[in-house]
Structure formats: structure tokens, C-alpha cells
Amino acid sequence: MKTLGLIGGTSWVSTMDYYRYINLGINERLGGLNYAHCILHSFCYADVKALMDVGDFDGVYEMFSKACLHLKQGGVEGIVLCANTMHMFADKLEQRVELPVIHIATATANAIKAQQLDRVAMLGTKFTMEKDFFRDKLTAQGIEMMIPGEEDKDFIHNTIFEEMGKGIFTSATKARYISIIDNLVSNGAQGVILGCTEIPMLLSQEDVQVTVFDTTKLHAAAAVAFCLG
């Protein structure tokens, strides 16, 4: 079994799910008292967001680089970034650290392809919805990514940081998300990516009329496959 390096805290709320899903996945495969070999580096989310708010992406990258290098020194054999947004640095980190970074968008694209879909909606932070790091992985497999309009993007982005990242989940926010998804489906989305690791705590497949792609679970499953591969 390979040792995983988890980089969490962005936010701690979803990092708990990563730890749980990875350990459950290992145990499902191996049984008994078998669980993951892993080391967790957890950031203070406020430190990361302060840099993001002023557009200091180089500063965020350096934080994550140092964390990855510390994990490598600790003996990990692969890196799991426990957040969609932080995958904007994934390819660059993989080159610098010289360890595999298990990519959340690749895991999601593989799941969408397996369902034979080619047009899906994306809900996540504005960084995830607007930057190319997720879209490019989908495009490489012939999948089109749809995103909401500006007002809806702002709502999603703000509620991720001001509510869900703090462990706050309300019925009003859930209803608005469902309305946003319904609008995207009416415009041709065949499925929806829950592209922030907190969103699956707000919504489930039962709430949505098309296939839901839970990036937290898909990423954790990819980490398990790497760990036991």
C-alpha cells in the first residue's frame, strides 16, 4: 500500500470527508483493520483566502509547494489536494515535487465519460468555474463544461466561502442551487459536477434530475485506486 499525502484545511469541513472516504475505500477493498497509510497537512483556511482575495496566486502556490515538499520528506508517494480550486496548481506542483498529484478533474472526467455524457454543468468557486484547469481535463475527453451566469456564479462563490466553508448549510441556499442547476439543465446540461468539495454536503443525487458527479467521492476513490495500485 502506498502512503498518501493529503493537503487539507481548504476547508476542514470537507477534509474530514476525504479522510473518511479514503479509509472506508481501503477497508472495503482489504477488510479487517486495514486503513490508509497517510499524512495530513492542514492549512488555516484564512491564510489561504487572504492571499486569494488579493490575487496573490504565487503566494498560495508557494504555500502548497512547501507543504508538498514536507510531505515528500515524510515519505508520501502521492499527493491529494483536498479541494477543487487548489487544482489550479496541480500540474505545476507535480513537476516541482516530482510525485504524482492525483487530479480531481481527471477522476471526474473519467466518471462522466463512463456515463457517456458530453455536456455537463459545473458548480464551484469562481476560480474553478472560470479558470482552465478543470475545463481542460474535460475538453481532453470531449466533454463540454457549462457554467452559470454572473449573478449565479457570485452567489455560489460567496456561499462556498461565507457559509459552507464554515459548516453552514441552509435550506434557502439549497433551493437556490437547485434552481441554478434546473436552469442549466434546461439549457442542455446532461449532468452536474459538484465542483466544490463542500457542495455535496448541501446537495445529493435525490435533489437533482440529472446525474450528479460528487468530486469529493470521485477524487477519494481515485486516491484509493492509486494507493492500492
C-alpha positions in Angstrom: 0.0 0.0 0.0 1.4 3.4 -1.0 1.4 6.3 1.5 -0.7 9.3 0.6 -0.1 12.9 1.4 -3.3 14.8 2.0 -3.3 18.6 1.9 -6.5 19.9 3.6 -8.0 22.7 5.6 -9.4 24.3 2.4 -11.8 23.7 4.1 -11.5 21.5 7.2 -15.2 20.6 6.7 -14.6 18.6 3.5 -11.1 17.4 4.6 -12.9 15.3 7.1 -14.9 13.6 4.3 -11.7 12.9 2.4 -10.2 11.1 5.4 -13.3 9.1 5.9 -13.9 8.2 2.3 -10.3 7.1 1.7 -10.1 5.0 4.8 -13.5 3.4 4.1 -12.4 2.7 0.5 -9.2 1.0 1.6 -11.1 -1.1 4.2 -13.8 -2.0 1.6 -11.0 -3.5 -0.6 -8.9 -5.1 2.1 -11.2 -5.7 5.1 -10.2 -6.3 8.7 -8.3 -3.4 10.3 -6.8 -2.2 7.0 -6.9 1.6 6.5 -4.9 4.1 4.6 -1.3 5.0 5.2 -1.5 8.8 5.0 -0.1 12.0 6.3 -2.3 15.1 6.5 -1.1 18.7 6.2 -4.0 21.0 7.1 -3.8 24.7 6.4 -5.5 27.6 8.2 -8.1 28.5 5.6 -7.9 32.2 6.5 -4.2 32.3 5.5 -5.0 30.8 2.0 -8.1 33.0 1.4 -6.2 36.2 2.4 -3.8 35.6 -0.5 -6.5 34.6 -2.9 -8.5 37.7 -2.1 -5.7 40.0 -3.3 -4.8 37.8 -6.3 -1.5 36.5 -4.8 -1.7 33.1 -6.5 2.1 32.8 -6.5 1.9 33.1 -2.7 -0.7 30.3 -2.5 1.4 28.2 -4.8 4.4 28.6 -2.6 2.4 27.6 0.5 1.3 24.4 -1.3 4.7 23.7 -2.7 6.3 23.8 0.8 3.5 21.6 2.1 4.0 19.0 -0.7 7.8 19.0 -0.1 7.3 18.4 3.6 5.0 15.5 2.9 7.5 14.1 0.4 10.2 14.3 3.1 7.8 12.4 5.4 7.7 9.5 2.9 4.5 10.0 0.9 4.3 8.6 -2.6 1.4 10.6 -4.0 -0.4 13.9 -3.2 -4.1 14.5 -2.8 -5.2 18.2 -2.8 -8.4 18.1 -0.8 -10.2 20.9 -2.7 -11.2 21.5 -6.3 -9.9 25.1 -6.5 -6.3 24.2 -5.4 -6.0 22.0 -8.5 -5.2 25.2 -10.4 -1.7 24.4 -9.1 -1.8 20.6 -9.5 0.3 20.2 -12.7 2.9 22.7 -11.6 3.2 21.1 -8.2 3.6 17.6 -9.7 6.6 18.9 -11.7 8.2 20.7 -8.8 7.7 17.9 -6.2 8.3 15.0 -8.6 5.4 13.0 -7.1 2.1 12.1 -8.6 -0.7 14.6 -7.8 -3.9 12.7 -8.2 -6.1 15.1 -10.2 -9.7 15.7 -9.2 -10.7 16.8 -12.7 -9.2 13.7 -14.3 -11.2 11.5 -11.9 -14.3 13.5 -12.6 -13.8 13.4 -16.4 -13.4 9.6 -16.3 -16.7 9.2 -14.4 -18.5 11.5 -16.9 -17.1 9.6 -19.9 -18.2 6.3 -18.3 -21.7 7.7 -18.3 -21.3 8.6 -22.0 -22.2 12.2 -21.4 -20.6 15.1 -23.3 -22.2 18.3 -21.8 -22.2 18.9 -18.1 -22.8 21.9 -15.7 -20.1 23.0 -13.2 -20.8 24.5 -9.8 -17.8 25.6 -7.8 -15.8 28.7 -6.8 -15.4 31.3 -9.5 -11.8 30.1 -9.8 -12.9 26.6 -10.6 -15.7 27.7 -12.9 -13.7 30.3 -14.8 -10.1 29.1 -15.0 -9.0 26.4 -17.4 -7.5 23.8 -15.0 -10.8 21.8 -14.7 -12.2 22.6 -18.1 -9.1 21.4 -19.9 -9.3 18.0 -18.4 -12.9 17.7 -19.5 -12.2 19.0 -23.0 -9.4 16.5 -23.5 -12.1 13.8 -23.2 -14.6 15.6 -25.4 -16.8 16.9 -22.6 -18.2 20.5 -22.7 -18.4 22.3 -19.4 -21.3 24.8 -18.8 -21.3 27.4 -16.1 -24.0 29.7 -14.6 -24.4 33.4 -15.4 -22.6 36.1 -13.5 -25.2 36.6 -10.7 -25.5 32.9 -10.0 -21.7 32.5 -10.1 -21.3 35.2 -7.5 -24.0 33.6 -5.3 -22.3 30.2 -5.5 -18.8 31.6 -4.9 -19.9 33.7 -1.9 -21.9 30.9 -0.2 -19.0 28.5 -0.5 -16.7 30.8 1.5 -19.2 32.5 3.8 -21.5 29.5 4.5 -20.4 26.0 3.6 -16.7 26.6 4.3 -17.8 27.4 7.8 -20.1 24.4 8.1 -23.3 26.4 7.5 -25.9 24.7 5.2 -29.3 26.3 4.8 -32.5 25.3 3.1 -32.6 28.7 1.3 -29.1 28.2 -0.2 -30.0 24.6 -1.2 -33.2 25.9 -3.0 -31.2 28.5 -4.9 -28.6 25.9 -6.0 -31.3 23.6 -7.3 -32.8 26.4 -9.2 -29.5 27.2 -10.8 -29.0 23.6 -11.8 -32.5 23.3 -13.2 -31.8 26.3 -15.4 -28.5 24.8 -16.7 -30.3 21.5 -17.4 -33.0 23.4 -19.4 -30.1 24.8 -21.5 -28.7 21.4 -22.3 -26.7 20.1 -19.3 -26.8 16.3 -19.1 -25.3 16.1 -15.7 -23.9 18.4 -13.0 -20.4 18.5 -11.4 -20.5 19.4 -7.7 -17.1 21.1 -8.2 -16.5 22.3 -4.7 -15.9 19.6 -2.0 -18.5 21.3 0.3 -21.4 21.3 -2.2 -22.1 17.5 -1.7 -22.9 18.3 1.9 -25.7 20.6 0.6 -27.0 18.6 -2.3 -27.4 14.9 -3.2 -28.5 12.9 -6.2 -32.0 12.9 -4.9 -32.2 16.7 -5.2 -31.3 16.8 -8.9 -33.0 15.4 -12.0 -29.7 14.6 -13.9 -26.6 12.7 -12.9 -24.6 14.3 -10.1 -20.8 14.0 -10.0 -19.6 14.3 -6.5 -16.0 15.4 -6.9 -15.1 14.6 -3.3 -16.1 10.9 -3.6 -14.7 10.5 -7.1 -11.3 12.0 -6.0 -11.2 9.9 -2.9 -11.9 6.8 -5.0 -9.0 7.7 -7.3 -6.8 8.1 -4.3 -7.7 4.6 -3.1 -7.0 3.2 -6.5 -3.6 4.9 -6.5 -2.9 3.7 -3.0 -3.6 0.1 -3.8 -2.4 0.1 -7.4 
